[in-house]
Each structure stands twice: as structure tokens, then as C-alpha cells.
């Protein structure tokens, strides 16, 4: 059985790797968001953000969980045309 410290270290390590990759990928997206390929990528990144959110809430890192949920909701709003990508993508990448 894993100790609480092992679980926490796994959460932090995985979350850092995922969030670093997520931010780097979003930073390279074009602000005019022209292609379906970009939308599909943003959907996958949103799923990763949701994963971080779920893990954060499960291990008691509720601030991290809520932030990741808001990132996932923002990505969903961009993909579905409810949020202007030219405004939202730079904020997501920061």
C-alpha cells in the first residue's frame, strides 16, 4: 500500500509534467484558432486539465482542482465557440 507521501509525490510529479506540457502547447496555438486539428488538440488538453482537477480534489488540493476545472471549462468554451480564442488562449498560456 502506498503512503500518503507517495501519493502526494505522484500527484505533484504528474501534475507538473502535464501542466507544463499543457501550457507550452497552448502557448504555441494560433490565436485565430483556424483548424479542426487545433480544436481536437484543445479537447485533449481539456481532458488532461480535468484529470489534474480530479486528482487535486481527491488528494485534498482543492485550489489546484478548482483552477484546473476552470482551465478545462475555458478550453471547452473556446472549442464550442462561446469564448474568443484570441482573448482566451494568451491567458491560458500565462
C-alpha positions in Angstrom: 0.0 0.0 0.0 1.3 3.5 -0.9 1.8 6.0 1.8 0.2 9.4 1.8 3.5 11.0 0.9 4.0 8.6 -2.0 0.5 9.5 -3.4 1.2 13.2 -2.9 4.6 13.0 -4.6 3.0 11.1 -7.5 0.2 13.7 -7.8 2.7 16.6 -7.8 5.1 15.0 -10.3 2.4 14.0 -12.7 0.6 17.3 -12.4 3.8 19.3 -13.0 4.6 17.3 -16.1 1.0 17.6 -17.5 0.6 21.3 -16.7 4.0 22.2 -18.2 3.1 20.4 -21.4 -0.3 21.9 -21.4 0.9 25.5 -21.0 3.6 25.0 -23.7 1.2 23.6 -26.2 -1.4 26.3 -25.6 1.3 29.0 -25.9 2.0 27.7 -29.5 -1.6 27.7 -30.6 -2.5 30.4 -33.2 -4.8 33.0 -31.7 -7.2 32.9 -34.7 -7.7 29.2 -34.0 -8.5 28.2 -37.6 -8.4 24.4 -37.8 -10.3 21.4 -36.5 -6.9 19.9 -35.6 -6.4 22.7 -33.1 -9.9 22.2 -31.7 -9.2 18.4 -31.3 -5.9 19.2 -29.6 -7.7 21.6 -27.2 -10.2 18.9 -26.4 -7.4 16.5 -25.4 -5.7 19.2 -23.3 -9.0 19.9 -21.6 -9.2 16.2 -20.7 -5.7 16.5 -19.2 -6.8 19.6 -17.2 -9.9 17.7 -16.0 -7.6 14.8 -14.9 -5.5 17.2 -12.8 -8.6 18.7 -11.3 -10.0 15.3 -10.3 -6.7 14.2 -8.8 -6.3 17.5 -7.0 -9.7 17.3 -5.4 -9.1 13.7 -4.4 -5.9 14.4 -2.6 -7.1 17.5 -0.9 -5.5 20.1 -3.2 -8.8 21.9 -3.8 -7.3 25.1 -5.0 -5.4 23.2 -7.7 -8.5 21.2 -8.5 -10.7 24.3 -8.9 -8.1 26.0 -11.1 -7.7 23.0 -13.3 -11.5 22.8 -13.6 -11.7 26.4 -14.7 -9.0 25.8 -17.3 -11.0 22.8 -18.6 -14.2 24.9 -18.8 -12.3 27.7 -20.6 -11.0 25.2 -23.2 -14.4 23.8 -23.7 -15.9 27.3 -24.2 -13.2 28.0 -26.9 -13.9 24.8 -28.7 -17.7 25.4 -28.7 -17.4 29.0 -29.9 -18.6 30.6 -26.6 -15.2 32.3 -25.9 -13.0 34.3 -28.3 -9.7 32.3 -28.7 -7.7 35.4 -29.5 -8.5 36.6 -25.9 -8.5 33.3 -24.1 -5.5 31.5 -25.4 -2.9 34.0 -24.2 -4.5 33.9 -20.7 -4.4 30.1 -20.7 -0.8 30.1 -21.7 0.3 32.5 -19.0 
